[in-house]
Amino acid sequence: MAVQQLSINQISNPADREKLFKVLQECSGSMTRMEGEKDYIKESIAAIAKDLQLPKKLVAKMVKVYH
């Protein structure tokens, strides 16, 4: 399957360009928040596993089951 290239210059309407740019910014921000949440989950699991002397794998599984 060929990769189709798209240039921002192909979108000539300034309002459409602005809409696209806003969506790109919002999605980027959302992805950044997701990365932060993943880091928080890893750190939380590691901390409680160490504190309670439980295997991290077990705590991670418990988190998934609870969710």
Order of alpha helices (4+ residues) and beta strands (2+ residues): alpha-alpha
